[in-house]
Amino acid sequence: MEHKQFREIGENFLIFLSVEKNLSHNTLQAYNQDLKNFFEFLAANRISYKYIKAKNLLDFIIFLKRKNFSSTTIARNISAIRGLYRYLASKGDISPSVLNLFESPKIERKIPSVIGKQDVDKIISTKISKRDDVHKRNLAILGLLVTTGLRISELAGLKKTDINLKENWIRVTGKGKKERIVFFPQEITPFVEHCMNGPGQFIFGTKTGKPMSRQNIWKIVHKAGKTAGLQINLKPHMLRHTFATRLLEAGMDIRVIQELLGHKSISTTKIYTQVTTTQLKTVHKKFHPRA
């Protein structure tokens, strides 16, 4: 589609907003710039406005992020585009089904918080006593969260039969009862093996054999962050975000990362493309945050 057609669509929409919605001059100016951003993106990627897909919207958000736009400005851009498409649908220029794309909360998903490699080292690199059972358990928990990207609920539900210590892999049952295999590095194997000797069927179980609560795991992670001197409120999901981001930075295919994280949709995984800053060249055996 030519730039002239883009311009005509934008101008007609702004006239509609001025007459029908009685928007202020400043608001119209802001919307005009938002539309220019969108049309620039469509033109650069040779995308037809009539056949836009959810992936295109996610890519557009990444496009805006690379321009260093704030979250507020990006939200306004999405709002402007949503209004444009409602206008086009009312005129019969596009299929009304396109409007469904704007109903998904993933369009304006918050960018994940991650921590640096040095902070990861501070969290799980420490000297411990051979008799320090609790500390060994905590290092197993922290090590697995950092190097496998497990959800906190998945970690809490791990059973001893899910672990293969010889080959360093775990069978994980995620959302929707979907199973996947994840790997962990040899360096945390001794701590995981130590937890296998506890009571009950769960790796991280209580004295009564029940799985450790998510609240207790959260407390362990939070305390580890404070002990390491991190200037943030460390949460389990930050370690999952960090795991995914490091893999993407290392060049791993995003669909492989999708499988490792247990994401149903690739669009969920694509959020991590917004926080990567470098492209490192490593071999597969080093594809984890401790590499």
C-alpha positions as CSV (number, residue, x, y, z in Angstrom):
1,M,0.0,0.0,0.0
2,E,1.4,3.4,-0.9
3,H,2.1,6.2,1.5
4,K,-0.6,8.3,-0.1
5,Q,-3.3,5.8,0.8
6,F,-1.9,5.7,4.4
7,R,-2.2,9.4,4.6
8,E,-5.7,9.5,3.3
9,I,-6.9,6.9,5.8
10,G,-5.2,8.8,8.6
11,E,-6.7,12.2,7.6
12,N,-10.2,10.8,7.2
13,F,-9.9,9.2,10.7
14,L,-8.7,12.4,12.3
15,I,-11.6,14.3,10.7
16,F,-14.0,11.8,12.1
17,L,-12.5,12.2,15.6
18,S,-12.7,16.0,15.3
19,V,-16.3,16.1,14.2
20,E,-17.8,13.1,15.9
21,K,-15.7,12.8,19.0
22,N,-14.9,16.5,19.5
23,L,-11.4,15.8,20.5
24,S,-9.0,18.6,21.4
25,H,-6.3,19.9,19.0
26,N,-3.5,18.5,21.2
27,T,-5.1,15.1,21.3
28,L,-5.6,15.0,17.6
29,Q,-2.0,16.0,17.1
30,A,-0.9,13.1,19.3
31,Y,-3.1,10.6,17.5
32,N,-1.7,11.9,14.2
33,Q,1.8,11.1,15.3
34,D,0.7,7.7,16.6
35,L,-0.8,6.8,13.2
36,K,2.4,7.9,11.5
37,N,4.3,5.5,13.7
38,F,2.0,2.7,12.7
39,F,1.9,3.5,9.0
40,E,5.7,3.7,9.0
41,F,5.9,0.2,10.6
42,L,3.4,-1.2,8.1
43,A,5.2,0.2,5.1
44,A,8.7,-0.9,6.4
45,N,7.4,-4.5,6.8
46,R,5.1,-4.5,3.8
47,I,2.1,-5.4,5.8
48,S,-1.5,-4.7,4.6
49,Y,-3.6,-2.9,7.1
50,K,-6.5,-5.1,6.1
51,Y,-4.8,-8.3,7.1
52,I,-3.0,-7.4,10.2
53,K,-2.3,-10.2,12.7
54,A,-1.6,-10.5,16.5
55,K,2.1,-11.1,15.7
56,N,2.2,-7.8,13.8
57,L,0.9,-5.9,16.8
58,L,3.5,-7.5,19.1
59,D,6.2,-6.6,16.5
60,F,4.9,-3.0,16.4
61,I,5.3,-2.7,20.2
62,I,8.9,-3.9,19.8
63,F,9.3,-1.4,17.1
64,L,8.1,1.4,19.4
65,K,10.3,0.1,22.3
66,R,13.4,0.4,20.0
67,K,12.5,4.0,19.6
68,N,12.7,4.3,23.4
69,F,9.0,5.2,23.8
70,S,7.6,5.1,27.3
71,S,5.0,2.5,28.3
72,T,2.4,5.3,28.5
73,T,3.2,6.5,24.9
74,I,3.1,2.9,23.6
75,A,-0.3,2.4,25.3
76,R,-1.6,5.5,23.6
77,N,-0.3,4.3,20.2
78,I,-2.2,1.0,20.7
79,S,-5.3,3.0,21.7
80,A,-5.1,5.1,18.6
81,I,-4.8,2.1,16.3
82,R,-7.7,0.4,18.1
83,G,-9.8,3.5,17.4
84,L,-8.6,3.5,13.7
85,Y,-9.7,-0.1,13.2
86,R,-13.1,0.4,14.8
87,Y,-13.5,3.3,12.4
88,L,-12.5,1.2,9.4
89,A,-14.8,-1.6,10.5
90,S,-17.7,0.7,10.8
91,K,-17.1,1.8,7.2
92,G,-16.9,-1.8,6.0
93,D,-13.3,-1.3,4.9
94,I,-12.0,-4.2,7.1
95,S,-13.5,-7.4,8.6
96,P,-15.0,-6.8,12.1
97,S,-13.1,-9.9,13.2
98,V,-9.8,-7.8,13.2
99,L,-11.1,-6.0,16.2
100,N,-10.7,-9.2,18.3
101,L,-6.9,-8.7,18.1
102,F,-7.3,-5.7,20.4
103,E,-9.2,-7.5,23.1
104,S,-6.1,-9.6,24.2
105,P,-4.3,-8.3,27.2
106,K,-1.0,-9.6,25.8
107,I,-0.9,-6.7,23.4
108,E,0.1,-4.3,26.2
109,R,1.9,-6.9,28.3
110,K,4.4,-5.5,30.8
111,I,8.0,-6.0,29.9
112,P,9.6,-8.7,32.2
113,S,12.1,-7.7,34.9
114,V,15.4,-9.5,34.7
115,I,18.6,-9.5,36.7
116,G,22.2,-9.6,35.4
117,K,24.6,-12.5,35.4
118,Q,26.7,-11.1,38.2
119,D,23.5,-10.9,40.4
120,V,22.7,-14.5,39.5
121,D,26.2,-15.5,40.6
122,K,25.8,-13.8,43.9
123,I,22.5,-15.6,44.5
124,I,23.6,-19.2,44.0
125,S,27.4,-19.0,44.4
126,T,28.3,-19.6,48.1
127,K,30.3,-21.7,50.5
128,I,28.2,-23.9,52.7
129,S,28.7,-26.4,55.5
130,K,28.2,-30.1,54.7
131,R,25.7,-30.2,57.5
132,D,23.7,-27.2,56.4
133,D,20.7,-29.1,55.0
134,V,18.4,-26.1,54.7
135,H,21.0,-24.1,52.8
136,K,21.6,-27.0,50.4
137,R,17.8,-27.2,49.8
138,N,17.6,-23.5,49.2
139,L,20.5,-23.6,46.7
140,A,18.7,-26.4,44.9
141,I,15.6,-24.3,44.7
142,L,17.4,-21.2,43.5
143,G,19.6,-23.1,41.1
144,L,16.7,-24.8,39.4
145,L,14.7,-21.6,39.1
146,V,17.6,-19.8,37.5
147,T,18.8,-22.6,35.1
148,T,15.5,-24.2,34.1
149,G,12.9,-21.3,34.0
150,L,10.4,-23.3,36.1
151,R,7.3,-21.6,37.4
152,I,7.1,-21.5,41.2
153,S,4.1,-23.9,41.1
154,E,6.0,-26.3,38.9
155,L,8.9,-26.3,41.2
156,A,6.8,-26.9,44.3
157,G,5.1,-29.9,42.6
158,L,8.2,-31.7,41.5
159,K,8.3,-35.3,42.5
160,K,11.4,-37.5,42.9
161,T,10.2,-39.6,40.0
162,D,10.4,-36.5,37.8
163,I,14.2,-36.2,38.2
164,N,16.9,-37.9,36.3
165,L,20.2,-37.2,38.1
166,K,22.4,-39.1,35.7
167,E,21.3,-37.1,32.7
168,N,20.4,-33.9,34.5
169,W,16.8,-33.5,33.3
170,I,13.4,-33.0,34.8
171,R,10.0,-34.0,33.6
172,V,7.7,-31.0,34.3
173,T,4.0,-31.0,34.3
174,G,2.9,-27.4,33.4
175,K,-0.3,-25.5,32.7
176,G,-3.0,-27.6,31.1
177,K,-1.2,-30.8,32.3
178,K,1.2,-30.4,29.4
179,E,4.5,-32.2,30.0
180,R,8.0,-31.0,28.9
181,I,11.6,-31.8,29.6
182,V,14.0,-29.3,31.0
183,F,17.7,-29.6,31.8
184,F,19.9,-28.4,34.7
185,P,23.7,-28.0,35.0
186,Q,25.9,-30.5,36.7
187,E,27.0,-27.9,39.3
188,I,23.6,-27.9,41.1
189,T,23.2,-31.7,40.9
190,P,24.6,-32.3,44.4
191,F,22.1,-30.0,45.9
192,V,19.2,-31.6,44.0
193,E,20.4,-35.0,45.0
194,H,20.5,-34.0,48.6
195,C,16.8,-33.1,48.4
196,M,16.0,-36.6,47.1
197,N,16.7,-38.0,50.5
198,G,13.9,-36.1,52.2
199,P,10.6,-37.6,53.3
200,G,7.6,-38.1,51.0
201,Q,7.4,-38.1,47.2
202,F,8.2,-34.4,46.6
203,I,11.7,-33.1,46.0
204,F,10.9,-30.0,48.1
205,G,8.6,-31.5,50.7
206,T,7.8,-30.7,54.3
207,K,8.4,-33.0,57.2
208,T,4.9,-34.4,56.7
209,G,5.6,-35.2,53.1
210,K,3.6,-32.5,51.5
211,P,5.0,-30.1,48.9
212,M,6.5,-26.9,50.0
213,S,4.1,-24.0,49.7
214,R,4.6,-21.4,47.0
215,Q,4.7,-18.8,49.8
216,N,7.7,-20.4,51.4
217,I,9.6,-20.6,48.1
218,W,8.8,-17.0,47.5
219,K,10.3,-16.1,50.9
220,I,13.5,-18.1,50.1
221,V,14.0,-16.3,46.8
222,H,13.3,-12.9,48.4
223,K,15.7,-13.5,51.3
224,A,18.4,-14.7,48.8
225,G,18.1,-11.4,46.9
226,K,18.6,-9.4,50.1
227,T,21.5,-11.6,51.3
228,A,23.2,-11.1,47.9
229,G,22.8,-7.3,48.3
230,L,20.4,-6.9,45.3
231,Q,18.8,-3.5,45.2
232,I,15.4,-5.0,44.1
233,N,12.6,-7.0,45.5
234,L,13.6,-10.4,44.0
235,K,10.7,-12.6,43.0
236,P,10.7,-16.1,41.6
237,H,9.3,-15.0,38.3
238,M,12.2,-12.7,37.8
239,L,14.5,-15.7,37.7
240,R,12.2,-17.3,35.0
241,H,12.4,-14.1,33.0
242,T,16.1,-14.0,33.4
243,F,16.5,-17.6,32.2
244,A,14.4,-16.9,29.0
245,T,16.2,-13.6,28.3
246,R,19.7,-15.2,28.6
247,L,18.7,-17.9,26.2
248,L,17.4,-15.5,23.6
249,E,20.6,-13.4,24.0
250,A,22.7,-16.5,23.4
251,G,20.9,-17.0,20.0
252,M,18.6,-19.9,20.9
253,D,15.6,-20.1,18.6
254,I,12.5,-18.6,20.2
255,R,10.4,-21.6,19.5
256,V,12.8,-23.8,21.5
257,I,12.6,-21.3,24.3
258,Q,8.8,-21.5,24.1
259,E,9.0,-25.3,24.6
260,L,11.4,-25.0,27.5
261,L,9.1,-22.4,29.2
262,G,6.0,-24.4,28.5
263,H,4.2,-21.5,26.8
264,K,1.2,-22.4,24.8
265,S,1.5,-19.5,22.5
266,I,4.6,-18.1,20.8
267,S,3.3,-14.6,21.3
268,T,3.8,-15.0,25.1
269,T,7.4,-16.0,24.5
270,K,8.0,-13.1,22.1
271,I,7.8,-10.6,25.0
272,Y,11.4,-11.5,25.9
273,T,12.6,-10.0,22.6
274,Q,12.0,-6.6,24.2
275,V,14.6,-7.0,26.9
276,T,17.5,-8.6,25.1
277,T,20.4,-6.3,24.4
278,T,23.2,-8.5,23.0
279,Q,23.6,-11.5,20.8
280,L,26.2,-14.0,22.3
281,K,27.6,-16.9,20.4
282,T,27.7,-20.0,22.6
283,V,27.3,-23.7,22.2
284,H,24.1,-25.5,23.4
285,K,25.6,-26.9,26.6
286,K,26.1,-23.3,27.8
287,F,22.6,-22.1,27.2
288,H,21.7,-21.2,30.7
289,P,22.2,-18.1,32.9
290,R,25.4,-19.5,34.5
291,A,27.1,-19.9,31.1
